[in-house]
Amino acid sequence: MTTTFPDGFLWGGATAANQLEGGYDADGKGPSIQDVMPKGIVAPPTEEPTPENLKLEGIDHYHRFAEDIALFAEMGFKVYRFSIAWSRIFPKGDEETPNEAGLAFYDRLLDELEKHGIEPLVTISHYETPLHLARTYDGWVDRRLIGFYERYARVLFERFGDRVKYWLTFNEINSVLHAPLMSGGIWTPKDQLSKADLYQAIHHELVASASATRIAHEINPDIKVGCMVIAMPTYPLTPNPADVLAVMDADHENLAFSDVHVRGEYPGYFQRTLRDAGIVLDITDSDRETLKNTVDFVSFSYYMSVCQAAEGGEIGEGNIMGGIRNPTLPASEWGWQIDPVGLRIVLNQFWDRWGKPLFIVENGLGAKDQLVEVDGVTTVEDDYRIDYLNDHLVQVREAIADGVNLLGYTWWGPIDVVSASTAQLSKRYGFIYVDRNDDGSGTLTRYRKKSFGWYRDLIASNGATLTV
Ligand code: BGP
């Protein structure tokens, strides 16, 4: 058996608290923005949590985490990426002292991972800003969020820093321009926000991220902190230089966030964007110093590529930012275009650009699954998911052969969770099926899909069972 995956490659899966935990008000948890987003990003938030919001119960991981982690262990996971719900730790977000019961929950979760020898990878903020911070401060538009986040991050590093080596500061930080509420906790509706407000919010998040990196390294120099961005390779729709230039502009908008995280300062093209828009950001000398605390690695989600053009082209569906449809590629049932080669391209692009270790912390296929009985066992014959996974990992193997330094790969939603964009449960990513439906019905029983055994064998062989 041959494999180009390095020894110690971190195979696993990734989730986010608000999409699977449930227990939305358990043990002193305060409401987060997700508790009032019953439709994800496809409709405005509600005033109060409403029963039709599937995230309030999620898949009840809050009470079933031991069972779920045992299933991950059965697949041989080396790493599990999860997020900490900010409002479990600081229910409103601006308190002085944390909620002990919230911290204790993550102690128990980490105990379970340790029992199975699974390395934790923790996202500090995954689309779940405390609702109070959104409503009272308008989220990251307000500079005071930096201090609240620093306090929160410090509590986490002090409590868990000797048990958790890998940390991510913000999930998909480059999505703020596209999903201001979900990504930036910004309560003002998107169409009423000025560009200046959005860029100021971005600046505050970037400073908070760098500050958290500094705090983590002070508390424990062994901690590795990464940024996390949506990777969306962008192709010119035609060879027309104007289209290639449109790609450059789109790349700049997407990559600025990691450029700052890796280089510790704003790139020239970003400053030009601000100049051209007549925006003068409030950036203090102390902010500039803080930004110099650069990340140890770059992590990203990868679902799809897009095209860009100076004019024309048909806008397609996509992961938050989207773009022009590529006429050469197939798409998922939700219109996200499937492009395994794009993953190799983006891995090379990122490695060439930053020379920092990379981590694929999300990749996956949302699909409608059908439960069936096979030899008396309830399962899902999800060959489409296996094909997607196989084809993407073949390209990952190629990228590693190209010389890319890759720490690991975590499949998005190894167990079915509530979708971030549409808040559906029927958009399933898991190797484990959860009996819960979009109308909230279901027993919450877990079933192993066909992909469960496929991924288990793949991990056991360190990638050697891939087929071309
Ligand atoms: C990413 C988010 C995740 C996740 C994933 C799949 O953008 O970081 O939280 O949900 O996309 O997206 P969706 O759930 O919308 O299908």
Residues whose N, C-alpha, C, O or C-beta is under 5 A from the ligand:
A	BS01	BGP	A16 G366 V418 S419 A420 S421 T422
